[in-house]
């Protein structure tokens, strides 16, 4: 684990500790996220905190269990969306 990863994963440590889960890296999730980044090239990049969460073993299952009725998406279900600003629909926001 590199220094940057160790510091940034701290964002999720308290949440994981509350539910009795250990931090770690799910290698299959890391590969899927790398493929997402390659597929979408410069159009989108997964934010570091989202990547770190999805790389946590069992991340999607944790979201499904502890979510407040939000839909937890698996990595293959992640897609790009285009939103527009409410005040100016000509301004596109790619997310």
N, C-alpha and C positions, 0 to 999 in steps of 0.2 A: 504494500500500500504506500503510495507516494505521499509526501507531506501535504500537498494541496488537497488531495482526496481525504486525508485524515482530518484536516481542519474543516473542510466543507461538509463532511458527513455528519459533523456534530449538529447540524440543523435538525437531523432526524433522530439523534440518539435518545432524547427525552421521550419522544413519542414511542419509539421502539421499547424503551425500558418500561414505560407505563403498561404495555401489553405483554411484557415478558419475552420479547423477541430480541435476538442478537443481531447486530449489524453484520454485513458481509457483502460479497459480490456474487451474484448469479451470473456465471459466464455466458449462459445461453441468452440472457437478457442483454448483456453487454453487446454480444454479436448482433442481436436483432436491432438494437439502437444504432449501432455502427452502420448497419445496412440501411436503416431509415435515413440517416444523415447522408450516406452515399447516394441513395435513390433521389433525394430531394436537393442535393448539391447546395447551391447558394440560396435557394428559395426559402429554406427553413433550417434551423439548427435547434435541436432540443436544448432548452436551458439546463445549465449544470445541476441545479437542485432537482429538476424533474428527472434528469438522467440518473442521478444518484439514488433517487427514490425507486425508480423502476429497476435499478440494478440490485436493490435489496432483495434477498431471497423471500419469496412469497408476497411481494409488494402488492400485486393486484388482488390477491386473496385478502390481504389486510385491509385494503381500501373497501372491498366489497363487504367485509364483516363490520367495519367500524364507520362506514360512511353514513351520512344523514340522508339516505335515499338518493344519493348521486349515483350515476352509472360509472362504475370503474371499468376503464377500457384496457384491454390487453395491448401489448405493443403492436401486434399485427392490425389491431383495430384503429390505431392512431392514423389520422389523415390530416391533410392540409385543408384549411378552410379560409375563405376570404370574407372578411367583414368590411363594413363601411362605417365611417364616422356618422353619427346621427345628425350632426350639424352640417355635414357636407358629404353627401353620398358619393361624390366624385373621388374622395380620398379613400383608397382601398388599404385595408390592413390585412396583410397575409399572416395568418397564425396557424 
